[in-house]
Amino acid sequence: MNQPQDHFPERRRRVRRRRAIAAAALGLIIVGAVATVYLLNRRHNVVVVHVAAKVHDAPTEAAPTKPAPSGEYPAAPGAPSLERVKAELAAAEGKRTSPSSSTATHTGANSGVLDAGAEGSFRRLAASMSGHVELAVLPFSASASVTLGGDEPAHGWSTTKVPVLVSLLRARGASGLTAQERSWAQSAITESSNESVLALFSDLERLEGGLAGASRYMERVLRLGGDTATTVATAPPPAGAVTTFGQTEWSPDEAARFFRSLALGCLLPSTQTSYVLGLMQRIVPSESWGLGSAGFSSVAFKGGWGPERGGYLVRQSGIVDPTSSRGVAVAIVAVAPSFSVGTEMLTRTASWLSRHLRPSAGASAGCAR
């Protein structure tokens, strides 16, 4: 009787030991599984956070500082660093500036159009900007312009829409524009519509025998305005542009000559001159930076802009006091890191001009011969 009693407790102890060992093993397995799941989840979270950061950064780096207004040229894909733009501008300026010239140069005598000390003041203004700026000023009473910051040809972009309209008006002669063409002219100048100016240029092409003929006709109109050097572009426009003539290389001095001649009635009869200048005085608010926001009592102007290698080119040409004997033709060209910086540069330059401009009434120097 004692032997069976002693046997069963030992058997129960062995069972309990096995169960304890099994429970411990199971516990270790569960702990290991939990640890594995935790570690796997932890690695997954790190990867997810890392990928999300990359996805967020890419569009920010590629986005322009400010989108170009509707109907105009799109911003260049990818914004170069400010350091790169400054380096390229400095290199370009070093190539174009002769040893005898300075940041502020003259193609003609001041003629009292700017106040004393204007050159030094402009140098300080230009040095404070994030890009390069050039300015040409040509009074009605002078035959040579004053240029500050240089006088390098640069793409005319939408400022060339005015020569397109003037050329079509000349080609039409006494018959003038059709009602449809007048509608296109209004949107082309006041809103900078590319579609409208292309329609106007197509009409000029039909009158002058195609692209080459229309472009040569525009060149002859520029020559009548005193521009002796500009060649109207005819090559297919690159990506980011839509017109051939908008790629025309137009210097500030030559642009100022054209707009002076336009205001003086050297290119069109008085009624058509008033018509074009009237459109240039009704630029939409979204494009009225630069000359349009500098506080001039009367100004007619047209802007143009587009992506360029190493940044963005923004420019304006126009006439301050276009119907007065004190009138002054102006052209401003800025190369900047972005469209918004370029418009700011033009506004600062135009505001500077409004403070330093000293035009005097006098006899006009007349039309170009």
Summary of the structure (lengths in Angstrom):
residues: 369
radius of gyration: 34.5
end to end distance: 142.7
largest distance: 144.6
contacts: 1197
relative contact order: 0.14
helix: 53%
strand: 13%
